[in-house]
Amino acid sequence: MPARTALARLGDVAAEDVLPLVSRLWGGTRRSLDELAVRLVGPDFEERARLLQARYVDAGGDPFGLDLQTAKYALMTCAFFHRLWFRTEVRGIEHVPEGRALLIANHSGQIPIDGAMIGAAVYLDHDPPRMIRAMVEKWSQTLPFVSTFFSRVGQVVGVPENARRLLTMGELLLVFPEGTRGISKPFTRRYQLQEFGNGFMRLAIETESPIIPVAVVGAEEQYVNLGNVKWAARLLGMPAFPMIPQVFLPGGQMPLPTKYRLYFGEPLHFHGDADEDDAVIEEKVQLVRQTIQSMINRGLKERKSLFF
Amino acid sequence: MATKRHKPARSAPVEKRQAERRVRARRESDAGDGGRIESGAVVVTGICGRLGRRLARHLHRERPVIGLDRRAFDGKPKDIEHHTIDVRRKKARELFRRPDIGALVHLGVMHDPRLGAEDHHTWNVIAFQKLLEYVERYDVPKLVLLSSANVYGPRPDNPQFIGEDAPLLGANRFSDIRDLIELDMLAQSFFWRNPRTETVILRPTHILGKVQNAPSNYLRLRVVPTLMGFDPMMQVVHQDDVVRAVRLALRPGVRGIFNIAGPPPVALSRAVKMLGRSTVPVPHTLARAGVERLWRWHMTSFPAPELDFIRYVCMVDDSRAREVLGYRPKFDLASTLEAVDEERWV
């Protein structure tokens, strides 16, 4: 049976040559990645990872499946964009408390890099390092690898019970109340805050968490969106279908290296009844919205150049 | 004439009812329900199961234990009274007439996926309905049902920790769990209808140990297949922690639904690694098709829909058990996991 001998030989080759080669390659890649990490993110990166690990290990591990060994690689990618690509300037990071807080930010830039940059800022620039927690779409849990990746880097399924639990655990929860309305704005409406949802305010009142307003300046220009094609979005079942001419240029798939500026505002405290009428909650939400809008406006006025 | 014909036929139930009233009166004249709950005899259905034996062993030193099972109880301790009868039989009903019955613990929920759904349903639901009838008629002051956290079902949109008031959606994808959900519901409605009986429903997560259930059998595999790209967090609980929870539920004054969880949750891959097993990741579409086929050829005891348990989270919030029941798991993660490898019960 020549077919069988050929198969057997193939199996031998796979077991004796290919497997060790692959594992050696993998080990090598991993080592060089680790080295690159140190060069990229500074010598205190490991120290920071240890500090953060202590926070979760003492509590018997994170119940949502955050694993810092895996999260490290994601954080390294974020650190690259944070330090080298966008050269992010972070102001007011000291306003982020050590305990629980809701970070409320404007959403922009077609893909949610802004969330990753806020995450990088509270990890790399805050003392002690913190991990940002955000909520992901339920649908993502049905996807292999994606679901595991999200839970390893600390993202949780977007249901109110999870948000409540994270805050009572003393975590930092990042919320974009504009949702997809904000992220897929066309270029002409850049830096104009869209309507806010009310859910985050009820959550803040119920759990007595401070709200940290965050303004992200510089993300709007990373992809220039000429307008959303409604019929294409409907056809593909996507929330929006932006027209971004730059992606057809070589290398244009990467975001433009604009300079990111992150402004963390002073904590806002809200009290009262979480089950209050929409109108009452709305008023408080508007207060947060105006704070963020004025922070954005101030940042835009200070900005001298888009790229430096 | 019509009345004449009916009279003799009616007298028997009337007599019976009077007898029951006498039993009830005698019970009420006792030192109160609290005393009877604390020291009265405990009827344990399904006592011959592995969990039932463990519970009996712990319980029989403190108070009388009466076993009720269709199977024979080999190696039974001498002071345990065992009846090898079907609970649907009249003899079982006679048992509950005795005034010294303090509690009923229902562990006898059959879960054999190989058996036809119809037999399953008949046995589980009818038997439990009969038991509820006896408890109501003869005023047994305590009822404990061992349900399961599986009634919530593993779902992609589950909150990380499910509370007791969450809907029971387990049967959406996995219809074999339907019986258990129905039992849970029956016990819930019984709880509201009969305030005289303290009804407790326990919903433990995956029980590990010598027990023969899907999670223990799964972790006992030499090479553990997992779904490629999925690694949900899961909760496990040691069999003896469940036994302790049942004993806590037997205390007077305890009623309601309690989720029971063990040590802090762990990722599936880490649990398998802690046991020193190797894993084979299989793409979930292939795994489903494969397990379905193996199931049809009688080569596996895992029905394909159970794969969802290693795909999505199904974890419970046990804070109510900690606060009200005073329950704390005694076994840590390592010893809970290692319990599956312990020598099998003789």
Contacts between the chains, C-beta under 8 A, distances in Angstrom:
chain1	res1	chain2	res2	distance
A	60	B	263	7.9
A	60	B	264	4.2
A	61	B	264	5.7
A	61	B	265	7.7
A	61	B	266	7.3
A	63	B	160	6.4
A	63	B	161	7.3
A	63	B	233	6.9
A	63	B	264	6.4
A	63	B	265	5.2
A	63	B	315	7.9
A	64	B	160	5.6
A	64	B	233	7.1
A	65	B	231	7.8
A	65	B	232	7.8
A	65	B	233	4.6
A	65	B	265	7.9
A	65	B	267	5.7
A	67	B	267	7.3
A	138	B	156	5.6
A	138	B	157	4.1
A	139	B	156	7.2
A	141	B	156	3.7
A	141	B	157	7.3
A	141	B	312	6.4
A	142	B	156	4.9
A	143	B	229	7.6
A	144	B	227	7.1
A	144	B	228	5.8
A	144	B	229	2.6
A	144	B	230	5.8
A	144	B	283	7.3
A	144	B	284	6.4
A	145	B	228	7.9
A	145	B	229	3.8
A	146	B	229	7.7
A	147	B	156	7.9
A	147	B	229	7.3
A	147	B	230	6.3
A	148	B	229	5.9
A	148	B	230	6.2
A	148	B	231	4.7
A	151	B	231	7.8
A	151	B	232	7.9
A	151	B	233	7.1
A	156	B	160	6.5
A	157	B	156	7.5
A	157	B	157	6.5
A	157	B	158	7.3
A	157	B	159	7.2
A	157	B	160	7.1
A	159	B	157	6.6
A	159	B	158	7.9
A	159	B	159	4.8
A	161	B	159	3.7
A	161	B	160	7.5
A	161	B	161	7.2
A	161	B	163	7.5
A	162	B	159	5.3
A	162	B	160	5.4
A	165	B	159	7.8
A	165	B	160	6.6
A	165	B	161	6.6
